[in-house]
């Protein structure tokens, strides 16, 4: 089982997490909200500062950013066709570069967010 920690103050991150949960037919992914202390207090080794900038995931060890996306793609049969491309992006570090560029441009909107949703 993979636990993903997403920034629930980011509308795009929230939408992505909800979409992943809908297409996770094998129920291999559990989503947790980063800014909900009740959900993440049990994760002692989570680097919260890094997780605020990059999605985090846990499956016996922590993954951040593009590595989290790679772990998600491995668990969703619908995405298996993209695994070869994702693997190339991973070993060349191009995936991390692209992920970081997109993560820097995301919007954090705490005024419109609560513990359940984040809509504009």
Buried (B, 14 or more C-beta within 10 A) or exposed (E): EBBBBBBBBBBBBBEBBEEBEEEBEEEBBBBBBBBBEEBBEEBEEBEEEEBBBBBBBBBEEBBBBBBBBBBBBBBBEEBEEEEEEBBEBBEEEEBBEEBBEEBEEBEBEEEEBEEEEBEE
